[in-house]
Amino acid sequence: MTFTDRNQAGNLLAEKLSSYRGQHALVLGLARGGVVTARAVADGLNLPLDVVVVKKIGAPGQEELAIGALAPDGVSYGDFGKSQITNLNDQIKQKTLLYRKGRKPYRLHNKTVILVDDGAATGATMEAAIRWVRKKHAKKIVVALPVVPKELIPKISPEVDELVVLHAPDEFGAVGQFYERFEQVTDEEVVELLDNKS
């Protein structure tokens, strides 16, 4: 299964999530690529959209392959040195301020939160995001992903109330291989996607 682009993947996820249309729910996109997919989901379900900045720690020599990740407020998945956490925390704060442009974050307390990314290779960034949302006392956590390796499903499923995946192949190299178009998403694009939605 190949997706045309992140937008199309989001439209397909929105179809699968149609029971949440107009509910007391919020779509949360993982910056940066996940925000494109999340925007399509939010539009399809007529729900508000917000962003969560999660920084991954890449494997030595393979920076794209996350071996751990850090979400806002120091919520981590994996083992980090203290200086690494401080450094990444600052980056997360800066990016979040940039993307929100002075808008207050949505309250997650007692809400259904639909966490969206454009795919997951190791699951580290999504695991960190799930932990962060749980700390915010969301009522229900739904994870929606266009593509993940088959072996990740039993790892993520127990962590959330619902997991929606469109494609879970046995053979998995990188998320981008399942897209015809998978360009880098810029900070400006993220700002625009969030701006037009508020």
C-alpha positions in Angstrom: 0.0 0.0 0.0 1.4 3.4 -1.0 0.0 6.8 -0.1 0.1 9.7 -2.6 1.2 12.1 0.1 0.6 12.9 3.8 -2.7 14.7 3.0 -4.2 11.7 1.3 -3.1 9.5 4.2 -4.9 11.8 6.6 -8.1 11.7 4.6 -8.0 7.9 4.7 -7.5 8.0 8.5 -10.4 10.4 8.9 -12.7 7.9 7.2 -11.6 5.2 9.7 -12.1 7.7 12.6 -15.5 8.9 11.4 -17.2 8.0 14.8 -15.3 10.9 16.4 -16.7 13.5 14.0 -17.9 16.6 15.9 -17.2 14.9 19.3 -15.6 16.4 22.4 -12.2 15.6 20.9 -9.0 17.2 19.7 -6.5 16.2 17.0 -2.9 16.5 18.0 -0.3 16.3 15.2 3.4 15.4 15.8 5.6 18.1 14.4 6.5 18.4 11.7 5.3 15.8 9.1 2.5 14.6 11.3 0.9 18.0 11.3 0.1 17.7 7.6 -1.6 14.4 8.2 -3.3 15.6 11.4 -4.7 18.7 9.5 -6.5 16.4 7.0 -7.8 14.3 9.9 -9.0 17.4 11.8 -10.7 18.9 8.7 -12.4 15.5 7.9 -13.7 15.1 11.4 -14.5 18.8 12.0 -12.3 18.9 15.1 -9.8 21.4 16.5 -6.1 20.8 15.7 -3.0 21.4 17.9 0.6 20.5 17.7 3.0 18.5 19.9 6.7 18.8 19.4 8.6 15.6 20.1 12.3 15.4 19.5 13.9 12.1 18.7 17.3 10.8 19.7 18.7 9.1 16.6 20.8 6.0 16.6 24.5 6.6 16.1 25.2 7.0 12.4 21.4 6.7 11.6 19.9 10.0 12.8 16.5 9.2 11.3 16.1 6.0 13.3 14.8 7.0 16.7 16.1 5.1 19.7 14.4 7.4 22.2 12.4 10.6 22.2 11.5 13.6 24.4 8.1 15.2 24.6 7.3 18.6 26.2 7.8 19.0 30.0 10.7 16.6 30.1 8.5 13.5 29.4 10.9 11.0 27.8 10.9 7.5 26.2 14.3 5.9 26.4 17.5 6.8 28.4 19.0 10.3 28.1 21.8 12.2 29.7 20.8 15.2 31.7 22.5 17.7 29.3 20.7 16.0 26.4 17.3 16.5 28.1 18.0 20.2 28.9 19.1 20.9 25.4 16.2 19.1 23.7 13.7 20.7 26.2 14.9 24.1 25.1 14.4 23.2 21.4 10.9 21.8 22.1 9.9 25.1 23.9 11.2 27.2 21.1 9.5 25.2 18.4 6.2 25.1 20.3 6.2 28.9 20.7 7.1 29.3 17.0 4.3 27.0 15.8 1.6 28.4 18.2 2.3 32.1 17.4 1.0 33.2 20.8 -2.1 30.9 20.8 -2.8 29.1 24.0 -2.5 25.3 23.9 -5.8 23.4 24.0 -6.6 21.7 27.4 -6.3 17.9 27.0 -7.9 17.2 30.5 -10.9 15.0 30.2 -10.9 15.1 26.3 -10.5 12.4 23.7 -7.1 13.1 22.1 -6.4 11.7 18.6 -2.6 11.6 18.2 -1.6 11.6 14.5 1.8 11.2 12.8 2.7 10.4 9.1 4.0 7.0 10.2 6.2 5.3 12.8 9.4 3.3 12.2 10.5 2.6 15.8 7.5 4.0 17.7 9.8 6.1 20.0 8.4 9.5 19.2 4.8 8.3 19.4 5.5 6.5 22.7 6.8 9.8 24.2 3.8 11.7 22.9 1.4 9.1 24.4 3.2 9.4 27.8 2.9 13.2 27.6 -0.9 13.1 26.7 -1.4 10.6 29.6 0.2 13.1 32.0 -2.3 15.7 30.8 -5.1 13.5 32.0 -6.8 13.0 28.7 -10.0 10.9 29.0 -9.2 8.7 26.0 -6.1 8.4 23.8 -6.5 7.4 20.2 -3.4 6.9 18.0 -3.9 7.2 14.2 -1.0 6.2 11.9 -1.0 5.6 8.2 1.8 3.0 8.3 3.8 1.2 11.0 5.9 -2.0 11.1 3.7 -5.0 12.0 5.8 -5.8 15.1 5.0 -2.3 16.6 1.3 -2.9 16.8 1.4 -5.1 20.0 3.8 -2.6 21.5 1.6 0.5 21.0 -1.9 -1.1 21.4 -1.7 -1.7 25.2 -0.6 1.9 25.7 -3.8 3.5 24.2 -7.6 3.2 24.1 -7.6 2.8 20.4 -5.0 2.3 17.6 -5.9 3.0 14.0 -3.4 1.8 11.4 -4.0 1.7 7.7 -1.0 -0.4 6.7 1.3 -2.7 8.8 3.8 -4.4 6.6 6.2 -7.1 7.7 9.1 -5.5 5.7 9.8 -2.0 6.8 12.7 0.3 5.9 11.5 3.9 6.4 8.2 5.7 6.6 9.0 7.6 3.3 9.1 4.4 1.3 5.3 4.1 1.6 4.6 7.5 0.1 4.9 8.7 -3.5 5.7 12.2 -2.3 7.4 12.6 1.1 9.1 16.0 1.1 10.5 17.5 4.3 7.9 19.7 6.0 9.1 23.2 7.0 8.4 25.1 10.1 6.6 27.7 8.0 4.2 25.0 6.6 3.4 23.9 10.2 2.7 27.4 11.2 0.4 27.9 8.2 -1.5 24.6 8.8 -2.2 25.5 12.4 -2.9 29.2 11.5 -5.6 28.3 9.0 -7.3 26.0 11.4 -7.7 28.2 14.5 
